[in-house]
Amino acid sequence: MSANQFPRLLRTLRADAAVSPVIGTILMVAVTVVLGATVYAAVNGFGGEAVQDTPATAFKVQAVDTNGNGVTDSIKVLYVSGPEGIQDALQVTIAKANGGAVTVAPTEPATWSPGTSMVYNPDAAADGKNYAVTVIAFGKTVVDQTVAVGE
C-alpha cells in the first residue's frame, strides 16, 4: 500500500462509518412507531365495540300507612333515579320473610320513570309482618331488604 492510497482508504472508511448512525436512527424510529401502535391497540381493545354499562338506577323501599290509622299496612317501591321507561328491564319480588313467596310483577304503573312508585298491600294478618323485597333492574339487584308491615 502506497502513501497515496492511504488517505483515499481513510476517506472510504469514514464514509462507510456514517451509514451506521443513519440506519440506527431509522430502526429506532420504526421500533418506536410499532411500540406506540401496540400500546394504542391494547388500550383501545383492538378496535372492538365498547361494552355498554348497565344504567345506574336507584329505588327506595319502605312500609307506609295508606289508610291513615297510624299502622303501616303497605309496601311502597319508589323509583328514585335512572333512565325513563325501564318497565321491561324491571323485576320486583316481594316474599314473606318466613319463606312463603309473593311475587309482584310491576305492571302498574305501565311506564316507570324517576318519581314513579308502586304500592303493594299485603294481608298482614294472613301473610305475616316481615317481607323480603328485591328489586332487579337490567339484570342487577339494586334493592334487597326486609320490610316490616303492621307496626
Buried (B, 14 or more C-beta within 10 A) or exposed (E): EEEEEEEEEEEEEEEEEEEEEEEEEEEEEEEEEEEEEEEEEEEEEEEEEEEEEEEEBBBBBBBBEEEEEEEBBBBBBBBEEBBEEBBEBBBBBBBBBEEEEBEBEBEEEEEBEBEBBBEBEBEBEEBBBBBBBBBBBBEEEBBEEEBBBBE
